[in-house]
Amino acid sequence: MQKVEVRGIVCEFYDMRIDRTTIPEGKFLYEVADDDDDGCGDPARIKVCILVNFFGTLICDRELALEDEGVLWVMAGDWRWL
């Protein structure tokens, strides 16, 4: 597990899928995908469920503000390894 900050919200990042039934009440689980274009292994988008280009799982104490179609696109400065 590594701590990351996504748009000012500190989250736990895991480089594997996590069973949703194991997440305590009051926590929020999201999955992260990397970008298929650059292949650098950087986070590109966050959703409740990622099927393609899975990068890892986020567990947060606060809800992330997903945009249209339930996606949070990760732009420069949105993601910071702590």
N, CA, C and O atoms as a printed pandas DataFrame, in Angstrom:
     atom_number atom_name residue_name chain_id  residue_number  x_coord  y_coord  z_coord
0              1         N          MET        A               1    0.837   -1.174    0.000
1              2        CA          MET        A               1    0.000    0.000    0.000
2              3         C          MET        A               1    0.881    1.236    0.000
3              4         O          MET        A               1    1.892    1.295    0.699
4              5         N          GLN        A               2    0.487    2.215   -0.789
5              6        CA          GLN        A               2    1.162    3.505   -0.820
6              7         C          GLN        A               2    0.113    4.593   -0.638
7              8         O          GLN        A               2   -1.019    4.457   -1.104
8              9         N          LYS        A               3    0.484    5.655    0.029
9             10        CA          LYS        A               3   -0.403    6.806    0.164
10            11         C          LYS        A               3   -0.244    7.683   -1.080
11            12         O          LYS        A               3    0.866    7.912   -1.561
12            13         N          VAL        A               4   -1.373    8.160   -1.582
13            14        CA          VAL        A               4   -1.371    9.097   -2.704
14            15         C          VAL        A               4   -2.367   10.207   -2.384
15            16         O          VAL        A               4   -3.227   10.063   -1.515
16            17         N          GLU        A               5   -2.231   11.295   -3.094
17            18        CA          GLU        A               5   -3.187   12.388   -2.966
18            19         C          GLU        A               5   -3.797   12.615   -4.343
19            20         O          GLU        A               5   -3.088   12.829   -5.327
20            21         N          VAL        A               6   -5.127   12.563   -4.393
21            22        CA          VAL        A               6   -5.856   12.769   -5.638
22            23         C          VAL        A               6   -6.724   14.005   -5.467
23            24         O          VAL        A               6   -7.693   14.000   -4.708
24            25         N          ARG        A               7   -6.368   15.054   -6.176
25            26        CA          ARG        A               7   -7.090   16.333   -6.090
26            27         C          ARG        A               7   -7.316   16.763   -4.641
27            28         O          ARG        A               7   -8.408   17.192   -4.268
28            29         N          GLY        A               8   -6.271   16.639   -3.843
29            30        CA          GLY        A               8   -6.313   17.091   -2.457
30            31         C          GLY        A               8   -6.853   16.087   -1.462
31            32         O          GLY        A               8   -6.883   16.375   -0.265
32            33         N          ILE        A               9   -7.285   14.912   -1.914
33            34        CA          ILE        A               9   -7.823   13.883   -1.017
34            35         C          ILE        A               9   -6.782   12.772   -0.866
35            36         O          ILE        A               9   -6.351   12.180   -1.855
36            37         N          VAL        A              10   -6.384   12.497    0.367
37            38        CA          VAL        A              10   -5.404   11.437    0.630
38            39         C          VAL        A              10   -6.116   10.084    0.548
39            40         O          VAL        A              10   -7.174    9.884    1.144
40            41         N          CYS        A              11   -5.509    9.164   -0.204
41            42        CA          CYS        A              11   -6.072    7.833   -0.417
42            43         C          CYS        A              11   -4.988    6.780   -0.224
43            44         O          CYS        A              11   -3.794    7.080   -0.260
44            45         N          GLU        A              12   -5.418    5.565   -0.021
45            46        CA          GLU        A              12   -4.514    4.414   -0.027
46            47         C          GLU        A              12   -4.549    3.831   -1.433
47            48         O          GLU        A              12   -5.623    3.619   -1.995
48            49         N          PHE        A              13   -3.375    3.572   -1.998
49            50        CA          PHE        A              13   -3.280    2.987   -3.333
50            51         C          PHE        A              13   -2.723    1.575   -3.220
51            52         O          PHE        A              13   -1.713    1.351   -2.554
52            53         N          TYR        A              14   -3.383    0.625   -3.873
53            54        CA          TYR        A              14   -2.942   -0.770   -3.925
54            55         C          TYR        A              14   -2.787   -1.147   -5.385
55            56         O          TYR        A              14   -3.639   -0.797   -6.201
56            57         N          ASP        A              15   -1.724   -1.852   -5.734
57            58        CA          ASP        A              15   -1.493   -2.226   -7.128
58            59         C          ASP        A              15   -2.179   -3.545   -7.490
59            60         O          ASP        A              15   -1.682   -4.303   -8.323
60            61         N          MET        A              16   -3.315   -3.809   -6.863
61            62        CA          MET        A              16   -4.089   -5.022   -7.123
62            63         C          MET        A              16   -5.576   -4.714   -6.952
63            64         O          MET        A              16   -5.950   -3.677   -6.403
64            65         N          ARG        A              17   -6.401   -5.618   -7.423
65            66        CA          ARG        A              17   -7.840   -5.479   -7.207
66            67         C          ARG        A              17   -8.170   -5.871   -5.770
67            68         O          ARG        A              17   -7.572   -6.790   -5.210
68            69         N          ILE        A              18   -9.126   -5.162   -5.186
69            70        CA          ILE        A              18   -9.544   -5.423   -3.808
70            71         C          ILE        A              18  -11.018   -5.826   -3.823
71            72         O          ILE        A              18  -11.831   -5.196   -4.500
72            73         N          ASP        A              19  -11.351   -6.854   -3.092
73            74        CA          ASP        A              19  -12.740   -7.310   -2.979
74            75         C          ASP        A              19  -13.558   -6.233   -2.263
75            76         O          ASP        A              19  -13.262   -5.881   -1.121
76            77         N          ARG        A              20  -14.567   -5.723   -2.926
77            78        CA          ARG        A              20  -15.390   -4.641   -2.374
78            79         C          ARG        A              20  -16.056   -5.016   -1.049
79            80         O          ARG        A              20  -16.318   -4.148   -0.217
80            81         N          THR        A              21  -16.326   -6.290   -0.856
81            82        CA          THR        A              21  -16.998   -6.716    0.377
82            83         C          THR        A              21  -16.100   -6.596    1.602
83            84         O          THR        A              21  -16.577   -6.701    2.731
84            85         N          THR        A              22  -14.800   -6.376    1.390
85            86        CA          THR        A              22  -13.870   -6.271    2.517
86            87         C          THR        A              22  -13.641   -4.823    2.952
87            88         O          THR        A              22  -12.917   -4.576    3.916
88            89         N          ILE        A              23  -14.247   -3.871    2.256
89            90        CA          ILE        A              23  -14.042   -2.453    2.548
90            91         C          ILE        A              23  -14.977   -2.022    3.676
91            92         O          ILE        A              23  -16.185   -2.239    3.591
92            93         N          PRO        A              24  -14.435   -1.416    4.727
93            94        CA          PRO        A              24  -15.276   -0.977    5.846
94            95         C          PRO        A              24  -16.289    0.084    5.418
95            96         O          PRO        A              24  -16.054    0.850    4.483
96            97         N          GLU        A              25  -17.402    0.109    6.112
97            98        CA          GLU        A              25  -18.421    1.120    5.859
98            99         C          GLU        A              25  -17.822    2.511    6.077
99           100         O          GLU        A              25  -17.048    2.726    7.010
100          101         N          GLY        A              26  -18.186    3.434    5.219
101          102        CA          GLY        A              26  -17.663    4.789    5.322
102          103         C          GLY        A              26  -16.424    5.034    4.472
103          104         O          GLY        A              26  -15.952    6.168    4.379
104          105         N          LYS        A              27  -15.892    3.984    3.852
105          106        CA          LYS        A              27  -14.741    4.117    2.944
106          107         C          LYS        A              27  -15.259    4.037    1.502
107          108         O          LYS        A              27  -16.319    3.466    1.243
108          109         N          PHE        A              28  -14.506    4.610    0.586
109          110        CA          PHE        A              28  -14.876    4.615   -0.818
110          111         C          PHE        A              28  -13.795    3.911   -1.619
111          112         O          PHE        A              28  -12.607    4.180   -1.441
112          113         N          LEU        A              29  -14.209    3.005   -2.505
113          114        CA          LEU        A              29  -13.271    2.237   -3.320
114          115         C          LEU        A              29  -13.422    2.653   -4.781
115          116         O          LEU        A              29  -14.531    2.721   -5.311
116          117         N          TYR        A              30  -12.293    2.926   -5.416
117          118        CA          TYR        A              30  -12.245    3.264   -6.833
118          119         C          TYR        A              30  -11.134    2.459   -7.475
119          120         O          TYR        A              30  -10.194    2.028   -6.808
120          121         N          GLU        A              31  -11.254    2.260   -8.780
121          122        CA          GLU        A              31  -10.186    1.602   -9.523
122          123         C          GLU        A              31   -9.553    2.611  -10.478
123          124         O          GLU        A              31  -10.202    3.548  -10.943
124          125         N          VAL        A              32   -8.280    2.397  -10.752
125          126        CA          VAL        A              32   -7.486    3.322  -11.537
126          127         C          VAL        A              32   -6.987    2.601  -12.790
127          128         O          VAL        A              32   -6.592    1.437  -12.730
128          129         N          ALA        A              33   -7.011    3.307  -13.925
129          130        CA          ALA        A              33   -6.467    2.771  -15.171
130          131         C          ALA        A              33   -5.294    3.628  -15.610
131          132         O          ALA        A              33   -5.242    4.829  -15.344
132          133         N          ASP        A              34   -4.346    2.978  -16.297
133          134        CA          ASP        A              34   -3.270    3.765  -16.891
134          135         C          ASP        A              34   -3.650    4.103  -18.325
135          136         O          ASP        A              34   -4.685    3.661  -18.824
136          137         N          ASP        A              35   -2.824    4.873  -18.967
137          138        CA          ASP        A              35   -3.103    5.382  -20.305
138          139         C          ASP        A              35   -2.610    4.410  -21.353
139          140         O          ASP        A              35   -1.464    3.967  -21.288
140          141         N          ASP        A              36   -3.467    4.058  -22.342
141          142        CA          ASP        A              36   -2.990    3.163  -23.374
142          143         C          ASP        A              36   -2.106    3.846  -24.396
143          144         O          ASP        A              36   -1.442    3.168  -25.180
144          145         N          ASP        A              37   -2.079    5.141  -24.411
145          146        CA          ASP        A              37   -1.301    5.840  -25.435
146          147         C          ASP        A              37    0.186    5.932  -25.110
147          148         O          ASP        A              37    1.022    5.626  -25.960
148          149         N          ASP        A              38    0.525    6.351  -23.890
149          150        CA          ASP        A              38    1.948    6.587  -23.612
150          151         C          ASP        A              38    2.673    5.379  -23.026
151          152         O          ASP        A              38    3.898    5.300  -23.119
152          153         N          GLY        A              39    1.953    4.445  -22.429
153          154        CA          GLY        A              39    2.574    3.248  -21.893
154          155         C          GLY        A              39    3.562    3.485  -20.764
155          156         O          GLY        A              39    4.397    2.623  -20.488
156          157         N          CYS        A              40    3.484    4.639  -20.101
157          158        CA          CYS        A              40    4.433    4.981  -19.031
158          159         C          CYS        A              40    4.014    4.427  -17.677
159          160         O          CYS        A              40    4.769    4.531  -16.710
160          161         N          GLY        A              41    2.837    3.846  -17.591
161          162        CA          GLY        A              41    2.387    3.339  -16.307
162          163         C          GLY        A              41    1.968    4.434  -15.351
163          164         O          GLY        A              41    2.153    4.301  -14.141
164          165         N          ASP        A              42    1.406    5.516  -15.870
165          166        CA          ASP        A              42    0.910    6.599  -15.040
166          167         C          ASP        A              42   -0.613    6.519  -14.973
167          168         O          ASP        A              42   -1.252    6.129  -15.950
168          169         N          PRO        A              43   -1.202    6.883  -13.834
169          170        CA          PRO        A              43   -2.662    6.854  -13.741
170          171         C          PRO        A              43   -3.285    7.847  -14.725
171          172         O          PRO        A              43   -2.812    8.976  -14.863
172          173         N          ALA        A              44   -4.346    7.418  -15.402
173          174        CA          ALA        A              44   -4.991    8.265  -16.404
174          175         C          ALA        A              44   -6.458    8.537  -16.087
175          176         O          ALA        A              44   -6.970    9.616  -16.385
176          177         N          ARG        A              45   -7.139    7.555  -15.478
177          178        CA          ARG        A              45   -8.548    7.747  -15.154
178          179         C          ARG        A              45   -8.920    6.919  -13.933
179          180         O          ARG        A              45   -8.309    5.891  -13.643
180          181         N          ILE        A              46   -9.943    7.396  -13.225
181          182        CA          ILE        A              46  -10.441    6.739  -12.015
182          183         C          ILE        A              46  -11.937    6.531  -12.194
183          184         O          ILE        A              46  -12.660    7.444  -12.593
184          185         N          LYS        A              47  -12.390    5.325  -11.895
185          186        CA          LYS        A              47  -13.816    4.971  -11.978
186          187         C          LYS        A              47  -14.136    4.026  -10.832
187          188         O          LYS        A              47  -13.248    3.589  -10.100
188          189         N          VAL        A              48  -15.404    3.722  -10.691
189          190        CA          VAL        A              48  -15.808    2.726   -9.698
190          191         C          VAL        A              48  -15.316    1.346  -10.129
191          192         O          VAL        A              48  -14.920    0.539   -9.288
192          193         N          CYS        A              49  -15.338    1.071  -11.434
193          194        CA          CYS        A              49  -14.892   -0.228  -11.941
194          195         C          CYS        A              49  -14.109   -0.017  -13.241
195          196         O          CYS        A              49  -14.606    0.621  -14.170
196          197         N          ILE        A              50  -12.908   -0.543  -13.303
197          198        CA          ILE        A              50  -12.052   -0.465  -14.488
198          199         C          ILE        A              50  -11.919   -1.866  -15.075
199          200         O          ILE        A              50  -11.584   -2.812  -14.362
200          201         N          LEU        A              51  -12.177   -1.997  -16.358
201          202        CA          LEU        A              51  -12.018   -3.291  -17.012
202          203         C          LEU        A              51  -10.745   -3.349  -17.858
203          204         O          LEU        A              51  -10.114   -4.403  -17.942
204          205         N          VAL        A              52  -10.359   -2.239  -18.482
205          206        CA          VAL        A              52   -9.223   -2.218  -19.401
206          207         C          VAL        A              52   -8.123   -1.331  -18.828
207          208         O          VAL        A              52   -8.397   -0.246  -18.316
208          209         N          ASN        A              53   -6.888   -1.793  -18.917
209          210        CA          ASN        A              53   -5.705   -1.063  -18.454
210          211         C          ASN        A              53   -5.707   -0.841  -16.937
211          212         O          ASN        A              53   -5.321    0.226  -16.460
212          213         N          PHE        A              54   -6.136   -1.838  -16.199
213          214        CA          PHE        A              54   -6.168   -1.725  -14.739
214          215         C          PHE        A              54   -4.779   -1.381  -14.205
215          216         O          PHE        A              54   -3.786   -2.008  -14.573
216          217         N          PHE        A              55   -4.726   -0.372  -13.328
217          218        CA          PHE        A              55   -3.473    0.121  -12.749
218          219         C          PHE        A              55   -3.428   -0.127  -11.246
219          220         O          PHE        A              55   -2.359   -0.382  -10.690
220          221         N          GLY        A              56   -4.596   -0.052  -10.576
221          222        CA          GLY        A              56   -4.627   -0.270   -9.138
222          223         C          GLY        A              56   -5.959    0.139   -8.538
223          224         O          GLY        A              56   -6.902    0.491   -9.247
224          225         N          THR        A              57   -6.014    0.083   -7.207
225          226        CA          THR        A              57   -7.227    0.386   -6.454
226          227         C          THR        A              57   -6.943    1.508   -5.475
227          228         O          THR        A              57   -5.880    1.551   -4.854
228          229         N          LEU        A              58   -7.897    2.415   -5.340
229          230        CA          LEU        A              58   -7.844    3.491   -4.351
230          231         C          LEU        A              58   -8.895    3.237   -3.284
231          232         O          LEU        A              58  -10.022    2.847   -3.590
232          233         N          ILE        A              59   -8.522    3.459   -2.029
233          234        CA          ILE        A              59   -9.480    3.454   -0.931
234          235         C          ILE        A              59   -9.355    4.803   -0.245
235          236         O          ILE        A              59   -8.272    5.199    0.188
236          237         N          CYS        A              60  -10.486    5.506   -0.151
237          238        CA          CYS        A              60  -10.494    6.883    0.344
238          239         C          CYS        A              60  -11.498    7.027    1.490
239          240         O          CYS        A              60  -12.478    6.288    1.576
240          241         N          ASP        A              61  -11.228    7.996    2.364
241          242        CA          ASP        A              61  -12.174    8.340    3.425
242          243         C          ASP        A              61  -13.251    9.290    2.924
243          244         O          ASP        A              61  -14.317    9.418    3.527
244          245         N          ARG        A              62  -12.952    9.961    1.801
245          246        CA          ARG        A              62  -13.893   10.913    1.207
246          247         C          ARG        A              62  -14.202   10.488   -0.218
247          248         O          ARG        A              62  -13.383    9.859   -0.889
248          249         N          GLU        A              63  -15.377   10.836   -0.660
249          250        CA          GLU        A              63  -15.795   10.513   -2.017
250          251         C          GLU        A              63  -15.062   11.413   -3.017
251          252         O          GLU        A              63  -14.922   12.616   -2.797
252          253         N          LEU        A              64  -14.599   10.816   -4.112
253          254        CA          LEU        A              64  -13.988   11.591   -5.186
254          255         C          LEU        A              64  -15.090   12.126   -6.095
255          256         O          LEU        A              64  -16.104   11.460   -6.304
256          257         N          ALA        A              65  -14.897   13.307   -6.626
257          258        CA          ALA        A              65  -15.891   13.933   -7.503
258          259         C          ALA        A              65  -15.707   13.401   -8.928
259          260         O          ALA        A              65  -14.930   13.943   -9.713
260          261         N          LEU        A              66  -16.442   12.328   -9.242
261          262        CA          LEU        A              66  -16.372   11.773  -10.588
262          263         C          LEU        A              66  -17.109   12.706  -11.537
263          264         O          LEU        A              66  -18.109   13.324  -11.170
264          265         N          GLU        A              67  -16.609   12.799  -12.747
265          266        CA          GLU        A              67  -17.171   13.702  -13.746
266          267         C          GLU        A              67  -18.214   12.965  -14.576
267          268         O          GLU        A              67  -18.704   11.910  -14.175
268          269         N          ASP        A              68  -18.547   13.523  -15.725
269          270        CA          ASP        A              68  -19.513   12.905  -16.634
270          271         C          ASP        A              68  -19.157   11.446  -16.888
271          272         O          ASP        A              68  -17.986   11.086  -17.003
272          273         N          GLU        A              69  -20.180   10.624  -16.972
273          274        CA          GLU        A              69  -20.033    9.191  -17.230
274          275         C          GLU        A              69  -19.272    8.464  -16.135
275          276         O          GLU        A              69  -18.766    7.367  -16.371
276          277         N          GLY        A              70  -19.174    9.044  -14.940
277          278        CA          GLY        A              70  -18.557    8.380  -13.809
278          279         C          GLY        A              70  -17.055    8.227  -13.882
279          280         O          GLY        A              70  -16.498    7.292  -13.306
280          281         N          VAL        A              71  -16.384    9.137  -14.587
281          282        CA          VAL        A              71  -14.929    9.078  -14.759
282          283         C          VAL        A              71  -14.290   10.318  -14.163
283          284         O          VAL        A              71  -14.807   11.426  -14.305
284          285         N          LEU        A              72  -13.169   10.124  -13.500
285          286        CA          LEU        A              72  -12.327   11.247  -13.081
286          287         C          LEU        A              72  -11.035   11.118  -13.888
287          288         O          LEU        A              72  -10.222   10.228  -13.637
288          289         N          TRP        A              73  -10.856   12.015  -14.858
289          290        CA          TRP        A              73   -9.648   12.000  -15.675
290          291         C          TRP        A              73   -8.515   12.616  -14.864
291          292         O          TRP        A              73   -8.660   13.711  -14.321
292          293         N          VAL        A              74   -7.406   11.925  -14.784
293          294        CA          VAL        A              74   -6.255   12.377  -14.009
294          295         C          VAL        A              74   -5.386   13.260  -14.899
295          296         O          VAL        A              74   -4.781   12.792  -15.864
296          297         N          MET        A              75   -5.337   14.534  -14.559
297          298        CA          MET        A              75   -4.542   15.498  -15.308
298          299         C          MET        A              75   -3.262   15.798  -14.519
299          300         O          MET        A              75   -3.122   15.381  -13.369
300          301         N          ALA        A              76   -2.343   16.515  -15.140
301          302        CA          ALA        A              76   -1.097   16.890  -14.465
302          303         C          ALA        A              76   -1.416   17.612  -13.169
303          304         O          ALA        A              76   -2.193   18.567  -13.162
304          305         N          GLY        A              77   -0.822   17.162  -12.073
305          306        CA          GLY        A              77   -1.036   17.772  -10.765
306          307         C          GLY        A              77   -2.185   17.188   -9.966
307          308         O          GLY        A              77   -2.329   17.507   -8.786
308          309         N          ASP        A              78   -3.019   16.329  -10.581
309          310        CA          ASP        A              78   -4.156   15.716   -9.868
310          311         C          ASP        A              78   -3.719   14.578   -8.949
311          312         O          ASP        A              78   -4.388   14.296   -7.954
312          313         N          TRP        A              79   -2.604   13.922   -9.270
313          314        CA          TRP        A              79   -2.151   12.711   -8.567
314          315         C          TRP        A              79   -0.763   12.981   -8.011
315          316         O          TRP        A              79    0.135   13.424   -8.728
316          317         N          ARG        A              80   -0.601   12.708   -6.723
317          318        CA          ARG        A              80    0.710   12.911   -6.106
318          319         C          ARG        A              80    1.009   11.730   -5.183
319          320         O          ARG        A              80    0.217   11.393   -4.303
320          321         N          TRP        A              81    2.173   11.108   -5.406
321          322        CA          TRP        A              81    2.627   10.029   -4.522
322          323         C          TRP        A              81    3.117   10.674   -3.225
323          324         O          TRP        A              81    3.876   11.642   -3.273
324          325         N          LEU        A              82    2.703   10.163   -2.085
325          326        CA          LEU        A              82    3.131   10.719   -0.800
326          327         C          LEU        A              82    4.206    9.843   -0.161
327          328         O          LEU        A              82    4.688   10.154    0.928
